[in-house]
Amino acid sequence: MKPVTVAVIGCGSIANLAHIPSYVKNPNAVIKYFCDIIPERAEKAVKEYGCGIAVTDYREVLADPEVEAVSVCTPNNVHKEISVAALRAGKHVLCEKPAARVYEEALEMQAAQHESGKILNIGVVNRFNDAVNRIREYIQSGELGDILQAYVSFRCHRNIPGLGGAFTTKAIAGGGVLIDWGVHFLDIVMYCCGDPTPRTVSAETFSKLGRDIAGYTYKDMWAGPPVLDGTYDVEEMITGMIRTNGPTITINGAWAQNIFENEMYIDFIGEKAGIRLQYGGDFTVYKAEHGSLVSYKPDFKQGNHFENEINRFVECVRSGEKLASHIDTAIITAKMMQALYDSADAHREIALEE
């Protein structure tokens, strides 16, 4: 097929870790623009990858009729603005997770997608993860029976990213550990379980450990170093429960906790069997068989899920196929996360309309 002409808007860590290398490896994609409000970042990308034009204004990208698709890899506070503008300019969009800071912004993005007819996929990359897709097959085939509960743990000892910076400023990020890490874990559960309908949510969030930025003790800090005169108004910890028309989802998340363990996994607890997925890794199946308790770890080759995601995005630009990461699906997780935050603010359970 004719290569898809793309642009990458936002040339920070996720762009360089995932989007740009994946496009460069794909023979059916050509990067025309690297766009970033920090000129040096865009210019560095041009030099490093040997292609494209460095610009600082995304409007210049959207005005070019040759550009067919864009990756939006910016901070969360401009996801809606750029994605909506791109859709209205006739571009297909892959927007990094979360869709937006709040549910209302995500709804505006969905409306723009419906109006334009262009593709809007959200970067819920685990829907393209080989281990996750195998677990989905186990569940969809009935091998686990009815899924009774999904227990979600995304917890680290003291790992608040860039304390005082964009990640911990609500006006930019929209929230803390839930919107940063939790979105992936919740999305995996929803995807594997067939996107059940959420009915009620109950949650509490905690913003304690990072309040004293100068006095915060930590072992390492990604997206750092700390900004001593910065902002910390998001949660570093959340506990919650979601009732759906399928399984109950229990979440336990923390960027920072006073337990020196990192526990990043999801348990799918079924009536016939259970599965524990180590986030980003492999999984173990547990069941009773012939009067014995059995566990086994499937052995299979795992590809790069970011490359899988980008490759499928490029394909769907030409085919028009609606992928599992489409905004119409991702909007469900956005709604759940908003309800979790609303529940924590109100200190009560929130009922969702079906």
Stockholm file with secondary structure:
# STOCKHOLM 1.0

chainA/1-354         MKPVTVAVIGCGSIANLAHIPSYVKNPNAVIKYFCDIIPERAEKAVKEYGCGIAVTDYREVLADPEVEAVSVCTPNNVHKEISVAALRAGKHVLCEKPAARVYEEALEMQAAQHESGKILNIGVVNRFNDAVNRIREYIQSGELGDILQAYVSFRCHRNIPGLGGAFTTKAIAGGGVLIDWGVHFLDIVMYCCGDPTPRTVSAETFSKLGRDIAGYTYKDMWAGPPVLDGTYDVEEMITGMIRTNGPTITINGAWAQNIFENEMYIDFIGEKAGIRLQYGGDFTVYKAEHGSLVSYKPDFKQGNHFENEINRFVECVRSGEKLASHIDTAIITAKMMQALYDSADAHREIALEE
#=GR chainA/1-354 SS CCCEEEEEECCSHHIIIIIHHHHHHCTTEEEEEEECSSHHHHHHHHHHHTCSEEESCHHHHHTCTTCCEEEECSCGGGHHHHHHHHHHTTCEEEEESSSCSSHHHHHHHHHHHHHHCCCEEEECGGGGCHHHHHHHHHHHTTTTCSEEEEEEEEECSBCCTTTBSGGGCHHHHSSSHIIIIIHHHHHHHHHHTTCCCEEEEEEEEECCTTSSTTTCCCSCCTTCSCCTTSBCCSCSEEEEEEEESSCEEEEEEESBCSSSCCEEEEEEEESSEEEEEETTSCEEEEEEETTEEEEECCCCCCCCHHHHHHHHHHHHHHHCCCCTTBHHHHHHHHHHHHHHHHHHHHTSCEECCC
#=GC SS_cons         CCCEEEEEECCSHHIIIIIHHHHHHCTTEEEEEEECSSHHHHHHHHHHHTCSEEESCHHHHHTCTTCCEEEECSCGGGHHHHHHHHHHTTCEEEEESSSCSSHHHHHHHHHHHHHHCCCEEEECGGGGCHHHHHHHHHHHTTTTCSEEEEEEEEECSBCCTTTBSGGGCHHHHSSSHIIIIIHHHHHHHHHHTTCCCEEEEEEEEECCTTSSTTTCCCSCCTTCSCCTTSBCCSCSEEEEEEEESSCEEEEEEESBCSSSCCEEEEEEEESSEEEEEETTSCEEEEEEETTEEEEECCCCCCCCHHHHHHHHHHHHHHHCCCCTTBHHHHHHHHHHHHHHHHHHHHTSCEECCC
//
